[in-house]
Amino acid sequence: MKKTFKEKYGPWALVTGASSGIGFEFAHQLAALGLNLVFVARRKERLDQLAIELQKKYVIQCKVMPTDLSQSDFLSEIKKLTAALEIGLLINNAGFGTTGELLENDLETEIKLLHVNCRAPLILAHHFGKKMKNRKKGGIIFTASIVGFTAVPFWSNYAASKAYDLFLAEALAHELKDHGVDVLALCPGTTKAEFQEIAGTRMLMPMSAEAVVRRGLQKLGHTYVTIPGILNRLNVLSIKLLPNTWSTRIFGRIIRTIRKTPGS
Ligand SMILES: NC(=O)c1ccc[n+]([C@@H]2O[C@H](COP(=O)([O-])OP(=O)(O)OC[C@H]3O[C@@H](n4cnc5c(N)ncnc54)[C@H](OP(=O)(O)O)[C@@H]3O)[C@@H](O)[C@H]2O)c1
């Protein structure tokens, strides 16, 4: 008999970046599937509120882990909180972007971006992935991006960080496929979230976080890389067909156009 999503990836899921946008939506859709949830992000009040709301609506348990994923020792508290829990699904989703000429941006912020977007998902996948491999059961989703498929001027570090997420997820998917663990790189294009406000860009034909997450949960276990939305798939197809310098130039122009300048 076909296993349910909860049987395959439950009983607990850990979602990073659950306080907003795509992670918030992951929390809602996973709660509806009956998984117990651990929420990780910095804004505790938002996570507390989310836990109250979902526990009222569904028969599930939620735990809140206020954590700054850019901190070097962030794993120790997460390890303590989850020691007795079977985390069958890891959603490596927290992240942020910076916009502008790399050399004019603050270096500390760029390094922090690498810690949150790359170092933290690596550490969490290593920790929870090992347990899943031993149990021969589980799933890991990395929220990458369509910009992970090409170099992007004015998003140099951010796009490179998403290329890391994409390639790490895809390679890990191959390594773990015979061990009962499914890994997926979810590669959204512009999605309604707080991301743009923080990165300092305007939204360009955004998709809903609801549609992005639905696609991710549908595709887990069926493929290794997924791109929500037909326009985003066409974008990636054009990246693959065009010479690298062309797609890099086109994406650079787009980012320059949607970049918010003071007063815009
Ligand atoms: N929105 C888009 O257009 C888009 C497109 C492609 C890919 N993505 C990717 O989607 C993922 C989710 O972003 P989003 O679009 O949903 O944006 P968002 O609404 O800004 O959410 C980002 C989440 O990451 C968390 N986060 C940021 N820095 C953190 C830190 N230092 N420690 C712990 N948590 C941290 C935030 O929580 P706190 O602030 O509470 O810590 C928040 O929950 C990111 O990886 C992003 O790169 C977004």
The ligand as an ORCA input file, in Angstrom:
! r2SCAN-3c Opt
* xyz 0 1
  N      10.934     35.394     -2.392
  C      11.590     35.131     -3.515
  O      11.389     35.808     -4.555
  C      12.569     33.984     -3.559
  C      12.918     33.460     -4.807
  C      13.812     32.398     -4.859
  C      14.330     31.870     -3.689
  N      13.964     32.423     -2.490
  C      14.533     31.834     -1.280
  O      13.468     31.475     -0.430
  C      13.952     31.349      0.904
  C      12.934     31.947      1.860
  O      12.868     33.341      1.655
  P      11.480     34.120      1.465
  O      11.373     34.465      0.053
  O      10.391     33.409      2.113
  O      11.861     35.494      2.212
  P      11.456     36.048      3.649
  O       9.984     36.267      3.699
  O      12.352     37.211      3.869
  O      11.817     34.867      4.653
  C      13.163     34.589      5.012
  C      13.165     33.723      6.242
  O      14.534     33.426      6.576
  C      14.742     33.708      7.961
  N      16.107     34.159      8.217
  C      16.781     35.143      7.593
  N      17.986     35.329      8.184
  C      18.052     34.428      9.209
  C      19.021     34.147     10.215
  N      20.160     34.840     10.320
  N      18.767     33.158     11.101
  C      17.593     32.472     11.048
  N      16.638     32.701     10.136
  C      16.859     33.681      9.232
  C      13.735     34.821      8.277
  O      13.381     34.789      9.660
  P      13.835     35.873     10.768
  O      13.973     37.196     10.091
  O      12.722     35.814     11.766
  O      15.123     35.341     11.311
  C      12.531     34.414      7.440
  O      11.736     33.499      8.136
  C      15.317     32.011      0.915
  O      16.314     31.004      0.967
  C      15.380     32.744     -0.419
  O      16.697     32.833     -0.890
  C      13.097     33.454     -2.402
*
